[in-house]
Amino acid sequence: MSAYYLHLMTVSGIMLGMGNVLDEIRKAIEASGKTRYRLWKETGIGQSHLSRLMRGEAGLSVENLERLAEALELDITIRPAVQPARKSKER
């Protein structure tokens, strides 16, 4: 299993941090050493789409995110956003 973990944070059903997720996917693709051809064969995601993804010109559907995660042996974790600690008022 890869050392990469993806965290999609949700607040009231709104997904946050997708840009960060895509950055992590790009890093994982580079670290895997897999070619676009090999990823295409493993995922069915077109090589041209993978190329645009790597250049930051394309995103991923949830289905394609899951396919890439599986091919790259990544875990996708959905968890609540961390709430900042409240400062207590001094009197």
Beta strands, then each sheet from edge to edge (+ up, - down):
strand 1: 5-11
strand 2: 14-16
strand 3: 75-80
sheet 1: 2+ 1- 3-
end
